[in-house]
Amino acid sequence: MHTILLAALLMFVQQPAPMPPGPPVLIASGNASVMAVPDQATVRLGIVRQAAVAQTAQEQANTAAQEILNAVQKAGVSANQIQTARLVLTPVYAPRAPESRDAPRIVAYNATNTISIRLDNLSIVGAVIDAGLKAGANQLEGVVFGLRNDLPSRQQALRQAVEEARSKAQVMAEAARVRLGEVLEVSEGGVSILDHEPVLAGRVMAAAVAPPVSPGEIEVRASVTIRYRIAGK
């Protein structure tokens, strides 16, 4: 009997007290998009060389890469703005019939070298591409435009997102015949620079001719959510 009473008492004590209802709230979200003119560009040039011996293929790619570095520097780019982004050496196999049981046979090697060039002067993007192609690059992996300092654009997008959320909250409050009270919470949903596909990406250049490049604009997006207390009518 005592055991039953003790168990019932423990169950009663362990049950959490009901939480008091929170204040009525109105939640509004805001989104904004700001366009900014880029002031920086990254050019990626690729070299692909093939030879029967792996070392020969790599040496040919290295020689071409050095010639490209020299040409790009002559075009007005400092050495600290040029970086080797990727080095790859892969075997090339002889074609086999689907029913063949022979082991794959290596017939050559491909050496790939990718050079990344950061430019603060957008007026020389075309000249740098042209210099790299003439020096031996046979792939153009793309041109990506960006901002050296994106903070002002991010802040502007956040302000506009907050203004939109506040405006939407006021419209909803008027439609519901209530008044907005104090702000209970403001949360950022994210501020990001919209990533576009690299300009001219994936092109294999057969001739040393660089197409014209226009930077256009960059889109910066922001989103916020605001929770207001409803003050009543």
Backbone hydrogen bonds, N-H to C=O, Kabsch-Sander energy under -0.5 kcal/mol:
donor,donor_aa,acceptor,acceptor_aa,energy
5,L,1,M,-2.1
6,L,2,H,-2.3
7,A,3,T,-2.3
8,A,4,I,-2.3
9,L,5,L,-2.1
10,L,6,L,-2.3
11,M,7,A,-2.2
12,F,8,A,-1.8
13,V,9,L,-2.2
14,Q,10,L,-2.5
15,Q,11,M,-1.0
26,L,228,Y,-2.2
28,A,226,I,-2.4
30,G,224,V,-2.6
32,A,222,A,-2.3
34,V,220,V,-2.9
36,A,218,I,-2.7
39,D,146,G,-1.7
40,Q,146,G,-1.4
41,A,119,L,-2.5
42,T,144,V,-2.5
43,V,117,I,-2.9
44,R,142,G,-2.1
45,L,43,V,-0.5
45,L,115,I,-2.5
46,G,139,Q,-3.0
47,I,113,N,-2.5
49,R,111,A,-2.4
51,A,109,Y,-1.9
57,A,53,V,-2.1
58,Q,54,A,-2.4
59,E,55,Q,-2.6
60,Q,56,T,-2.3
61,A,57,A,-2.0
62,N,58,Q,-2.6
63,T,59,E,-2.5
64,A,60,Q,-2.2
65,A,61,A,-2.4
66,Q,62,N,-2.2
67,E,63,T,-2.0
68,I,64,A,-2.2
69,L,65,A,-2.5
70,N,66,Q,-2.2
71,A,67,E,-2.2
72,V,68,I,-2.8
73,Q,69,L,-2.1
74,K,70,N,-1.9
75,A,71,A,-1.1
76,G,73,Q,-1.6
77,V,72,V,-1.2
81,Q,78,S,-1.6
82,I,79,A,-1.6
83,Q,116,S,-2.8
85,A,83,Q,-0.7
85,A,114,T,-2.4
86,R,114,T,-1.4
88,V,112,T,-2.6
90,T,110,N,-2.7
92,V,108,A,-3.1
93,Y,91,P,-0.5
94,A,105,R,-2.9
100,S,97,A,-1.8
106,I,104,P,-0.5
107,V,92,V,-3.1
108,A,92,V,-1.4
109,Y,51,A,-2.5
110,N,90,T,-3.3
111,A,49,R,-3.1
111,A,109,Y,-0.5
112,T,88,V,-3.5
112,T,110,N,-0.5
113,N,47,I,-2.3
114,T,86,R,-2.6
115,I,45,L,-3.2
116,S,83,Q,-3.5
117,I,43,V,-3.1
118,R,81,Q,-2.8
119,L,41,A,-3.7
122,L,120,D,-0.7
124,I,121,N,-1.4
125,V,122,L,-1.3
128,V,124,I,-2.5
129,I,125,V,-2.3
130,D,126,G,-2.5
131,A,127,A,-2.4
132,G,128,V,-2.4
133,L,129,I,-2.4
134,K,130,D,-2.2
135,A,131,A,-1.4
136,G,132,G,-0.5
136,G,133,L,-0.9
137,A,132,G,-2.3
138,N,46,G,-1.7
139,Q,46,G,-1.6
140,L,203,R,-2.8
141,E,44,R,-2.1
141,E,139,Q,-0.6
142,G,44,R,-0.8
143,V,199,V,-1.7
144,V,42,T,-2.3
146,G,40,Q,-2.9
154,R,150,D,-2.3
155,Q,151,L,-2.8
156,Q,152,P,-2.2
157,A,153,S,-2.2
158,L,154,R,-2.2
159,R,155,Q,-2.5
160,Q,156,Q,-2.3
161,A,157,A,-2.0
162,V,158,L,-2.4
163,E,159,R,-2.4
164,E,160,Q,-2.1
165,A,161,A,-2.3
166,R,162,V,-2.7
167,S,163,E,-2.4
168,K,164,E,-2.5
169,A,165,A,-2.3
170,Q,166,R,-2.1
171,V,167,S,-2.0
172,M,168,K,-2.4
173,A,169,A,-2.4
174,E,170,Q,-2.3
175,A,171,V,-2.3
176,A,172,M,-2.0
177,R,174,E,-0.9
178,V,173,A,-2.6
179,R,232,G,-2.5
181,G,229,R,-4.1
184,L,227,R,-3.2
185,E,227,R,-1.4
187,S,225,T,-2.9
189,G,223,S,-3.4
190,G,223,S,-0.9
192,S,221,R,-2.5
194,L,192,S,-0.6
194,L,219,E,-2.8
196,H,194,L,-0.6
199,V,143,V,-2.5
201,A,198,P,-1.7
203,R,140,L,-1.4
203,R,200,L,-1.2
205,M,138,N,-0.6
205,M,203,R,-0.6
206,A,204,V,-0.7
209,V,207,A,-2.4
218,I,36,A,-3.5
220,V,34,V,-3.1
221,R,192,S,-3.0
221,R,219,E,-0.5
222,A,32,A,-2.2
223,S,190,G,-1.5
224,V,30,G,-2.3
225,T,187,S,-2.5
226,I,28,A,-3.0
227,R,185,E,-2.9
228,Y,26,L,-3.0
228,Y,226,I,-0.5
229,R,182,E,-2.4
230,I,24,P,-2.9
231,A,179,R,-3.1
231,A,229,R,-0.6
232,G,179,R,-0.7
